Amino acid sequence: MRASLRLLCTFAAASVLLVSLAPVARAEPSAIYLVRHAEKAEGKDPDLTPQGRARARGIAAILHRAGVTSIYSTPTVRARQTAAPLAQRTGLTVELYDPLAPLALVEKVRSLSGAVLVIGHSNTLPELVRLLGGAPGTDIADDEFDRLYQLLPGRDGQVRTILLGTP
């Protein structure tokens, strides 16, 4: 009896030690979605076109059940208007980020849990995808508005990139 009690105590102590030495789990998004703003009108900081507004609603329709818990957008009108339909459907606030400071956004996104949506631009999204560990593929053309990246962080530290389209 005494030996089995000693064995049980030793096992309990070893278990506590192993748990205390285990690395602390860090937050990590379940998925990161990145999309370029939708079609825009002409001008310095233009609104979305009717087609762009329809695309923004399409993005919201695709992602409203994806568990998005955070939405990030550049401060431009077209990017904020692209984010607005999903924000309205989910009740989330659109957080603005500086497209000239991509590392700050990447650090913030990596600290989150749940799914995250980032609205950017043709000249900023490929770098964000790379910094987040994904594969951006070819450059985004000036007239291309339908590319939607889905980045899935894996337990092994690898990020799986899935390229989707928006209606």
C-alpha positions as CSV (number, residue, x, y, z in Angstrom):
1,M,0.0,0.0,0.0
2,R,2.8,2.4,1.0
3,A,4.7,1.7,-2.3
4,S,1.6,2.4,-4.4
5,L,1.0,5.7,-2.5
6,R,4.6,6.7,-3.1
7,L,4.2,5.8,-6.8
8,L,1.0,7.8,-7.0
9,C,2.7,10.8,-5.4
10,T,5.7,10.6,-7.7
11,F,3.4,10.4,-10.7
12,A,1.4,13.4,-9.5
13,A,4.6,15.4,-8.9
14,A,6.0,14.5,-12.3
15,S,2.7,15.5,-14.0
16,V,2.7,18.9,-12.3
17,L,6.3,19.4,-13.4
18,L,5.6,18.5,-17.0
19,V,2.6,20.8,-17.1
20,S,4.6,23.7,-15.6
21,L,7.4,23.1,-18.2
22,A,5.0,23.0,-21.2
23,P,5.1,26.1,-23.4
24,V,2.4,28.6,-22.7
25,A,-0.2,28.4,-25.5
26,R,-0.3,31.6,-27.5
27,A,-3.2,33.0,-29.2
28,E,-3.4,32.5,-32.9
29,P,-6.1,33.2,-35.4
30,S,-8.0,30.1,-36.7
31,A,-8.0,31.6,-40.2
32,I,-6.9,34.9,-41.8
33,Y,-8.8,36.2,-44.8
34,L,-7.2,38.9,-46.9
35,V,-9.0,40.7,-49.7
36,R,-8.4,43.7,-51.9
37,H,-11.0,46.5,-51.6
38,A,-13.8,46.1,-54.2
39,E,-14.2,48.1,-57.4
40,K,-13.7,51.8,-56.9
41,A,-14.7,55.0,-58.7
42,E,-12.1,57.5,-60.0
43,G,-10.5,60.1,-57.8
44,K,-8.1,60.7,-54.9
45,D,-10.0,58.6,-52.3
46,P,-13.0,57.3,-54.1
47,D,-16.1,55.5,-53.0
48,L,-16.9,52.0,-54.3
49,T,-18.8,51.7,-57.6
50,P,-22.2,50.0,-57.6
51,Q,-20.3,46.8,-58.7
52,G,-17.9,47.3,-55.8
53,R,-20.7,47.7,-53.3
54,A,-22.2,44.4,-54.6
55,R,-18.9,42.7,-54.3
56,A,-18.5,44.0,-50.7
57,R,-22.0,42.4,-49.9
58,G,-20.8,39.2,-51.6
59,I,-17.7,39.1,-49.3
60,A,-20.0,39.6,-46.3
61,A,-22.2,36.7,-47.5
62,I,-19.2,34.4,-47.9
63,L,-17.6,35.3,-44.6
64,H,-20.5,36.0,-42.2
65,R,-20.5,32.4,-40.9
66,A,-16.7,32.0,-41.0
67,G,-16.3,33.0,-37.3
68,V,-14.7,36.4,-38.1
69,T,-13.9,38.1,-34.8
70,S,-11.8,41.0,-36.1
71,I,-11.9,43.1,-39.2
72,Y,-9.0,45.3,-40.2
73,S,-9.0,47.9,-43.0
74,T,-6.8,50.6,-44.4
75,P,-8.2,54.1,-43.8
76,T,-9.2,54.6,-47.4
77,V,-12.9,55.1,-48.1
78,R,-13.0,52.2,-50.6
79,A,-11.4,49.7,-48.1
80,R,-13.7,50.8,-45.2
81,Q,-16.7,50.5,-47.5
82,T,-15.6,47.0,-48.5
83,A,-15.4,46.0,-44.8
84,A,-18.7,47.6,-43.8
85,P,-21.2,45.0,-44.9
86,L,-19.5,42.2,-42.9
87,A,-19.1,44.5,-39.9
88,Q,-22.8,45.3,-40.0
89,R,-23.7,41.6,-40.3
90,T,-21.5,40.6,-37.4
91,G,-21.7,43.7,-35.2
92,L,-17.9,44.1,-35.3
93,T,-16.1,47.4,-35.4
94,V,-13.7,47.9,-38.3
95,E,-10.2,48.5,-36.9
96,L,-8.0,50.8,-39.1
97,Y,-4.4,49.9,-39.8
98,D,-1.5,51.7,-41.6
99,P,-0.7,50.0,-44.8
100,L,2.8,51.5,-44.6
101,A,3.4,49.5,-41.3
102,P,2.6,45.9,-42.3
103,L,4.7,44.4,-39.5
104,A,2.6,46.1,-36.8
105,L,-0.6,44.6,-38.4
106,V,1.0,41.2,-38.7
107,E,2.0,41.3,-35.0
108,K,-1.5,42.3,-34.0
109,V,-3.2,39.7,-36.2
110,R,-1.0,36.9,-34.8
111,S,-2.0,37.8,-31.3
112,L,-5.8,37.2,-32.0
113,S,-8.0,34.2,-31.9
114,G,-10.9,33.4,-34.1
115,A,-10.9,34.3,-37.8
116,V,-9.6,37.7,-39.0
117,L,-10.5,39.7,-42.1
118,V,-8.0,42.2,-43.6
119,I,-8.9,44.6,-46.3
120,G,-6.0,46.0,-48.3
121,H,-4.8,47.0,-51.7
122,S,-3.3,45.3,-54.7
123,N,0.2,46.6,-53.8
124,T,0.0,45.7,-50.1
125,L,-1.8,42.3,-49.9
126,P,1.0,40.1,-51.4
127,E,3.5,41.4,-48.8
128,L,1.0,40.9,-46.0
129,V,0.3,37.3,-47.1
130,R,4.1,36.6,-47.2
131,L,4.6,38.2,-43.7
132,L,1.8,36.0,-42.3
133,G,3.6,32.9,-43.8
134,G,1.4,32.4,-46.8
135,A,2.1,32.1,-50.5
136,P,0.7,35.2,-52.4
137,G,1.0,33.8,-55.9
138,T,1.1,36.2,-58.8
139,D,0.8,40.0,-58.4
140,I,-2.7,41.4,-58.2
141,A,-3.6,43.3,-61.4
142,D,-5.0,46.8,-61.3
143,D,-8.3,45.4,-62.6
144,E,-8.5,42.4,-60.3
145,F,-10.8,42.6,-57.4
146,D,-12.0,39.1,-56.8
147,R,-9.0,37.4,-55.1
148,L,-9.7,36.3,-51.5
149,Y,-6.9,34.6,-49.6
150,Q,-7.6,32.2,-46.8
151,L,-4.6,31.5,-44.6
152,L,-4.8,28.6,-42.3
153,P,-2.1,28.4,-39.6
154,G,-1.1,24.8,-38.8
155,R,0.0,23.3,-35.5
156,D,3.4,22.8,-37.1
157,G,3.9,26.5,-37.7
158,Q,3.2,26.1,-41.4
159,V,0.5,28.3,-43.1
160,R,-1.7,26.8,-45.7
161,T,-2.8,29.3,-48.4
162,I,-6.1,28.8,-50.2
163,L,-7.0,31.1,-53.0
164,L,-10.7,31.8,-53.3
165,G,-12.8,34.2,-55.4
166,T,-15.5,36.6,-54.6
167,P,-18.7,37.1,-56.6
